[in-house]
Amino acid sequence: MLDVRHCATLAEAAGLLAGDRHALLIGGGTLVMRDVNEGRLTDGTLVRVSDPAFRQVNAGGARIELGAGVTMAMVLASRELGFLHAPARSIGGPAVRNMATIGGNLFAACPYGDFTVALLALEAQVVVQSGYGSGRAMPLEDFLAARDRGGIGLVTAVQFARPQNPADLRFRKVSRVKPKGIAVLSIAAHLPLAGGRVAQPRIAYGAMAPTPIRARAVERVLEGKPLDAAAIQAARQAALEGCRPATDAIASEWYRREILPVHLARLLAGEAP
Ligand SMILES: Cc1cc2nc3c(=O)[nH]c(=O)nc-3n(C[C@H](O)[C@H](O)[C@H](O)COP(=O)(O)OP(=O)(O)OC[C@H]3O[C@@H](n4cnc5c(N)ncnc54)[C@H](O)[C@@H]3O)c2cc1C
């Protein structure tokens, strides 16, 4: 049987999750409720959190913190988060975006997880609270490596530095159905420029591996280069290093490998999606 517990504080929810391996946090519920409605989830405890900190947006300064319960619609309503509007808008339709949370997106299985791809390019930290203790921040990349082993606990927030220039963050999602399609792949690129050259670029892919991944080979070839045709060609050649895309109902592995370098080059060239 399914039980629902309402928690007024993050600590209470984290304690419940730590003490019961059949307990599951419900964020917006766009994935959890699908499992309930379709009979895949029939037992355990669904944990709801009403702590205002869970839906807090602190986006006024250079360091941004977003509660894990912040929805895609809330991101879209924030002018200070304009650089994240493209990935937030890429998720589902308006009804899904009204419910879908940042925390849930961190757990969404491939080929979902488009917002997480943007967070990876921003080198976000994930704040995790296990039990009643205080939360600890861990790099998103480490979180994703550990995620599918389970037992993570409660994600309370994500933190990242505001890009110096909103246009430094670029995002592209390729889908067969527009505007609400599931990703064939997605790419986020944080491309700060210093003296006309790319400085510490961070590139992330969605649907090119079991979890969103960094494209370190591309980052290496772009470092210190002007974003010209030669650099883009080098990036294109390095694009597939580290990729392990799946064949699924959306696209084959072959197709994903074929189109990723093309779309990466277009993104770097600043072409409209
Ligand atoms: C029609 C439809 C279209 C969709 N389109 C897209 C899309 O285009 N792109 C995309 O990326 N996704 C898409 N999704 C998937 C999903 O809506 C999003 O990934 C969303 O962000 C998930 O968030 P949620 O709050 O609804 O997650 P939930 O369903 O609440 O939770 C999902 C999982 O994450 C866990 N979880 C959630 N929050 C936390 C937390 N704070 N701490 C610990 N565990 C947590 C839950 O226990 C559960 O295991 C779609 C879903 C539907 C139904």
Ligand as a Chemical Component Dictionary entry (heavy atoms), coordinates in Angstrom:
data_LIG
# 
_chem_comp.id                   LIG 
_chem_comp.type                 NON-POLYMER 
_chem_comp.pdbx_formal_charge   0 
_chem_comp.three_letter_code    LIG 
# 
loop_
_chem_comp_atom.comp_id 
_chem_comp_atom.atom_id 
_chem_comp_atom.alt_atom_id 
_chem_comp_atom.type_symbol 
_chem_comp_atom.charge 
_chem_comp_atom.model_Cartn_x 
_chem_comp_atom.model_Cartn_y 
_chem_comp_atom.model_Cartn_z 
_chem_comp_atom.pdbx_ordinal 
LIG C1  C1  C 0 4.602  14.485 -20.570 1  
LIG C2  C2  C 0 5.990  14.602 -19.961 2  
LIG C3  C3  C 0 6.976  15.274 -20.674 3  
LIG C4  C4  C 0 8.257  15.408 -20.142 4  
LIG N1  N1  N 0 9.209  16.069 -20.859 5  
LIG C5  C5  C 0 10.463 16.201 -20.335 6  
LIG C6  C6  C 0 11.459 16.888 -21.072 7  
LIG O1  O1  O 0 11.234 17.379 -22.189 8  
LIG N2  N2  N 0 12.697 16.994 -20.527 9  
LIG C7  C7  C 0 12.991 16.470 -19.281 10 
LIG O2  O2  O 0 14.128 16.618 -18.829 11 
LIG N3  N3  N 0 12.058 15.806 -18.570 12 
LIG C8  C8  C 0 10.810 15.659 -19.067 13 
LIG N4  N4  N 0 9.864  14.989 -18.362 14 
LIG C9  C9  C 0 10.245 14.327 -17.113 15 
LIG C10 C10 C 0 9.980  15.174 -15.847 16 
LIG O3  O3  O 0 8.779  15.912 -15.963 17 
LIG C11 C11 C 0 11.102 16.171 -15.518 18 
LIG O4  O4  O 0 12.359 15.527 -15.614 19 
LIG C12 C12 C 0 10.925 16.789 -14.147 20 
LIG O5  O5  O 0 11.911 17.776 -13.924 21 
LIG C13 C13 C 0 10.923 15.787 -13.014 22 
LIG O6  O6  O 0 10.656 16.521 -11.826 23 
LIG P1  P1  P 0 9.474  16.143 -10.809 24 
LIG O7  O7  O 0 9.556  17.118 -9.713  25 
LIG O8  O8  O 0 8.180  16.008 -11.487 26 
LIG O9  O9  O 0 9.996  14.707 -10.349 27 
LIG P2  P2  P 0 9.186  13.643 -9.467  28 
LIG O10 O10 O 0 8.305  12.835 -10.335 29 
LIG O11 O11 O 0 8.600  14.280 -8.273  30 
LIG O12 O12 O 0 10.436 12.750 -8.969  31 
LIG C14 C14 C 0 11.245 12.033 -9.887  32 
LIG C15 C15 C 0 12.277 11.244 -9.085  33 
LIG O13 O13 O 0 13.178 12.133 -8.438  34 
LIG C16 C16 C 0 13.146 11.932 -7.022  35 
LIG N5  N5  N 0 13.239 13.254 -6.429  36 
LIG C17 C17 C 0 12.578 14.371 -6.837  37 
LIG N6  N6  N 0 12.975 15.440 -6.132  38 
LIG C18 C18 C 0 13.876 14.980 -5.246  39 
LIG C19 C19 C 0 14.632 15.615 -4.222  40 
LIG N7  N7  N 0 14.550 16.921 -3.989  41 
LIG N8  N8  N 0 15.461 14.855 -3.481  42 
LIG C20 C20 C 0 15.555 13.518 -3.693  43 
LIG N9  N9  N 0 14.859 12.872 -4.653  44 
LIG C21 C21 C 0 14.032 13.594 -5.417  45 
LIG C22 C22 C 0 11.827 11.238 -6.746  46 
LIG O14 O14 O 0 11.871 10.488 -5.554  47 
LIG C23 C23 C 0 11.679 10.372 -7.983  48 
LIG O15 O15 O 0 12.459 9.219  -7.866  49 
LIG C24 C24 C 0 8.558  14.839 -18.877 50 
LIG C25 C25 C 0 7.563  14.163 -18.159 51 
LIG C26 C26 C 0 6.289  14.039 -18.697 52 
LIG C27 C27 C 0 5.240  13.313 -17.904 53 
# 
loop_
_chem_comp_bond.comp_id 
_chem_comp_bond.atom_id_1 
_chem_comp_bond.atom_id_2 
_chem_comp_bond.value_order 
_chem_comp_bond.pdbx_ordinal 
LIG C1  C2  SING 1  
LIG C2  C3  SING 2  
LIG C2  C26 DOUB 3  
LIG C3  C4  DOUB 4  
LIG C4  N1  SING 5  
LIG C4  C24 SING 6  
LIG N1  C5  DOUB 7  
LIG C5  C6  SING 8  
LIG C5  C8  SING 9  
LIG C6  O1  DOUB 10 
LIG C6  N2  SING 11 
LIG N2  C7  SING 12 
LIG C7  O2  DOUB 13 
LIG C7  N3  SING 14 
LIG N3  C8  DOUB 15 
LIG C8  N4  SING 16 
LIG N4  C9  SING 17 
LIG N4  C24 SING 18 
LIG C9  C10 SING 19 
LIG C10 O3  SING 20 
LIG C10 C11 SING 21 
LIG C11 O4  SING 22 
LIG C11 C12 SING 23 
LIG C12 O5  SING 24 
LIG C12 C13 SING 25 
LIG C13 O6  SING 26 
LIG O6  P1  SING 27 
LIG P1  O7  DOUB 28 
LIG P1  O8  SING 29 
LIG P1  O9  SING 30 
LIG O9  P2  SING 31 
LIG P2  O10 DOUB 32 
LIG P2  O11 SING 33 
LIG P2  O12 SING 34 
LIG O12 C14 SING 35 
LIG C14 C15 SING 36 
LIG C15 O13 SING 37 
LIG C15 C23 SING 38 
LIG O13 C16 SING 39 
LIG C16 N5  SING 40 
LIG C16 C22 SING 41 
LIG N5  C17 SING 42 
LIG N5  C21 SING 43 
LIG C17 N6  DOUB 44 
LIG N6  C18 SING 45 
LIG C18 C19 SING 46 
LIG C18 C21 DOUB 47 
LIG C19 N7  SING 48 
LIG C19 N8  DOUB 49 
LIG N8  C20 SING 50 
LIG C20 N9  DOUB 51 
LIG N9  C21 SING 52 
LIG C22 O14 SING 53 
LIG C22 C23 SING 54 
LIG C23 O15 SING 55 
LIG C24 C25 DOUB 56 
LIG C25 C26 SING 57 
LIG C26 C27 SING 58 
# 
